[in-house]
Amino acid sequence: MHHHIWLVTGPAGCGKSTVAKDLATALDVPYIEGDEFHPAANIEKMKNGIPLTDADRWEWLTALREESLRRLEAGNNGVVLACSALKRKYRDVIRVAPYFSPGLLLHFIYLHAPEEVLQERVAARRGHFMGASMVHSQFDILEPPAEDETDVISIDVTGSIEEVNCKVLSEASRRLNQDSAR
């Protein structure tokens, strides 16, 4: 029996938090909202439309990996984490987790849609520190998962949230069935 980290990733507006919460509920595992782990300086930058640098992200990504491992060590069979992880090297920070936890399987669920669609969605949100102007900066640095990133499930999110959740749960179930067949 393995433990699983399900990292729901993608640019702002793709539905990371909504999809991740729904997946955590369906799998009956804890949910970790990556935005809650940003230091105040990062949030202030984003509120002011200033894109984060790589240096701004390292501590945050490490904290997310460590929190995921803490939740697994607390006896959970899995955890769902929402985190943009826009570059491969950011995903690689999380990919280190199995070195600390034998039997851990890591799965990235990459949510994607055209930039214009995500800008519209972010512009329609209320009460979030990330403004629509930041979507473009995320696309500027985005490195979609490469073919050799075999731990990534890619999901187009241009459809309804119900369609997206159905696809995500279907893929997660397929991976869990593969795991139990080992």
C-alpha positions as CSV (number, residue, x, y, z in Angstrom):
1,M,0.0,0.0,0.0
2,H,1.4,3.3,-1.1
3,H,0.8,6.8,0.1
4,H,-0.1,9.5,-2.5
5,I,0.5,13.2,-2.9
6,W,-1.8,14.6,-5.6
7,L,-0.5,18.1,-6.6
8,V,-3.1,20.0,-8.6
9,T,-1.1,22.6,-10.6
10,G,-1.6,25.2,-13.3
11,P,-1.8,29.0,-13.8
12,A,-4.1,31.3,-11.9
13,G,-7.8,30.8,-12.9
14,C,-7.5,27.2,-13.9
15,G,-9.5,26.0,-10.9
16,K,-6.7,24.5,-8.8
17,S,-8.3,25.1,-5.4
18,T,-11.8,24.0,-6.5
19,V,-10.6,20.9,-8.2
20,A,-8.1,20.0,-5.4
21,K,-10.8,20.4,-2.7
22,D,-13.2,18.2,-4.6
23,L,-10.5,15.6,-5.2
24,A,-9.6,15.6,-1.5
25,T,-13.2,15.1,-0.5
26,A,-13.7,12.3,-3.0
27,L,-10.5,10.5,-1.9
28,D,-11.2,11.3,1.8
29,V,-7.7,12.8,2.3
30,P,-6.5,16.2,3.7
31,Y,-6.4,19.2,1.4
32,I,-3.6,21.8,1.5
33,E,-4.1,25.2,0.0
34,G,-0.7,26.3,-1.3
35,D,-1.7,30.0,-1.2
36,E,-2.0,29.8,2.6
37,F,1.7,29.0,2.9
38,H,3.0,32.1,1.0
39,P,5.0,34.4,3.2
40,A,3.4,37.9,3.6
41,A,6.0,39.4,1.4
42,N,4.9,37.2,-1.5
43,I,1.3,38.0,-1.0
44,E,2.1,41.8,-0.9
45,K,4.0,41.5,-4.2
46,M,1.2,39.7,-5.9
47,K,-1.4,42.2,-4.6
48,N,0.7,44.9,-6.1
49,G,0.9,43.1,-9.5
50,I,4.6,42.2,-9.0
51,P,5.5,38.7,-10.3
52,L,7.3,36.4,-7.9
53,T,10.9,35.4,-8.7
54,D,12.4,32.0,-8.3
55,A,14.0,33.2,-5.1
56,D,10.5,34.1,-3.7
57,R,9.2,30.6,-4.4
58,W,11.9,28.2,-2.9
59,E,10.9,28.6,0.7
60,W,7.3,28.4,-0.1
61,L,7.7,25.2,-2.2
62,T,9.8,23.6,0.4
63,A,7.2,24.4,3.1
64,L,4.5,22.8,0.9
65,R,6.5,19.6,0.5
66,E,7.2,19.4,4.2
67,E,3.6,20.0,5.1
68,S,2.5,17.3,2.7
69,L,5.0,14.9,4.3
70,R,3.8,15.9,7.8
71,R,0.2,15.1,6.9
72,L,1.3,11.7,5.6
73,E,3.3,11.0,8.7
74,A,0.2,11.8,10.8
75,G,-1.4,8.7,9.3
76,N,-3.1,9.9,6.2
77,N,-2.9,7.7,3.1
78,G,-2.8,10.7,0.9
79,V,-2.9,14.4,0.6
80,V,-4.1,16.8,-2.1
81,L,-2.1,20.0,-2.6
82,A,-3.0,23.0,-4.7
83,C,0.1,24.8,-6.0
84,S,0.8,26.5,-9.3
85,A,4.2,24.8,-9.8
86,L,4.6,26.6,-13.2
87,K,8.2,25.6,-13.9
88,R,9.7,22.1,-14.0
89,K,12.2,23.1,-11.3
90,Y,9.3,24.0,-9.0
91,R,7.7,20.6,-9.6
92,D,11.1,19.1,-9.0
93,V,11.2,20.6,-5.5
94,I,8.0,18.6,-4.7
95,R,9.4,15.5,-6.6
96,V,12.0,15.1,-3.9
97,A,9.3,14.1,-1.4
98,P,9.5,10.3,-2.1
99,Y,13.1,10.4,-1.1
100,F,12.0,11.2,2.4
101,S,9.0,8.8,2.5
102,P,9.5,5.4,1.0
103,G,6.3,4.1,-0.6
104,L,5.2,7.6,-1.6
105,L,3.8,8.1,-5.0
106,L,3.5,11.6,-6.4
107,H,1.0,12.6,-9.0
108,F,0.7,16.0,-10.7
109,I,-2.6,17.1,-12.1
110,Y,-1.9,19.9,-14.6
111,L,-4.9,22.0,-15.3
112,H,-4.7,24.1,-18.4
113,A,-6.7,26.4,-20.7
114,P,-5.9,29.3,-23.0
115,E,-4.6,32.5,-21.3
116,E,-7.7,34.5,-22.4
117,V,-10.0,32.0,-20.6
118,L,-8.1,32.2,-17.4
119,Q,-7.8,36.0,-17.5
120,E,-11.6,36.2,-17.7
121,R,-12.0,33.8,-14.8
122,V,-9.6,35.7,-12.6
123,A,-11.2,39.0,-13.5
124,A,-14.5,37.6,-12.3
125,R,-13.2,36.5,-8.9
126,R,-13.7,38.6,-5.8
127,G,-11.6,38.8,-2.7
128,H,-8.5,37.0,-4.0
129,F,-5.0,38.7,-3.9
130,M,-4.1,37.6,-7.4
131,G,-5.4,40.0,-10.0
132,A,-6.1,39.3,-13.7
133,S,-3.0,41.2,-14.6
134,M,-0.9,38.4,-13.0
135,V,-2.2,35.7,-15.3
136,H,-0.1,37.0,-18.1
137,S,3.0,37.0,-15.9
138,Q,2.3,33.3,-15.1
139,F,2.0,32.4,-18.7
140,D,5.3,34.2,-19.3
141,I,7.2,31.8,-17.0
142,L,4.9,28.7,-17.6
143,E,6.8,25.5,-18.6
144,P,4.0,23.1,-19.4
145,P,5.0,19.5,-18.3
146,A,7.3,17.9,-20.8
147,E,6.7,14.4,-22.3
148,D,9.3,12.8,-19.9
149,E,7.3,14.1,-16.9
150,T,5.4,10.8,-16.7
151,D,4.0,11.6,-13.3
152,V,1.7,14.3,-14.8
153,I,-1.9,14.0,-15.7
154,S,-2.9,16.8,-18.1
155,I,-6.5,18.1,-18.0
156,D,-8.1,20.7,-20.2
157,V,-10.3,22.9,-18.0
158,T,-12.2,24.9,-20.7
159,G,-15.3,22.8,-19.9
160,S,-17.6,23.1,-16.8
161,I,-16.2,22.4,-13.3
162,E,-18.4,19.3,-13.3
163,E,-16.7,18.0,-16.4
164,V,-13.2,18.8,-15.1
165,N,-13.9,17.2,-11.7
166,C,-15.2,14.0,-13.5
167,K,-12.0,13.8,-15.6
168,V,-9.7,14.4,-12.6
169,L,-11.5,11.8,-10.5
170,S,-11.5,9.3,-13.3
171,E,-7.7,9.7,-13.8
172,A,-7.0,9.6,-10.1
173,S,-9.1,6.4,-9.7
174,R,-7.2,4.9,-12.7
175,R,-3.9,5.6,-11.0
176,L,-5.1,4.2,-7.6
177,N,-6.3,1.0,-9.4
178,Q,-2.9,0.7,-11.1
179,D,-1.2,1.1,-7.7
180,S,-3.4,-1.5,-6.0
181,A,-2.6,-4.0,-8.9
182,R,1.1,-3.8,-8.1
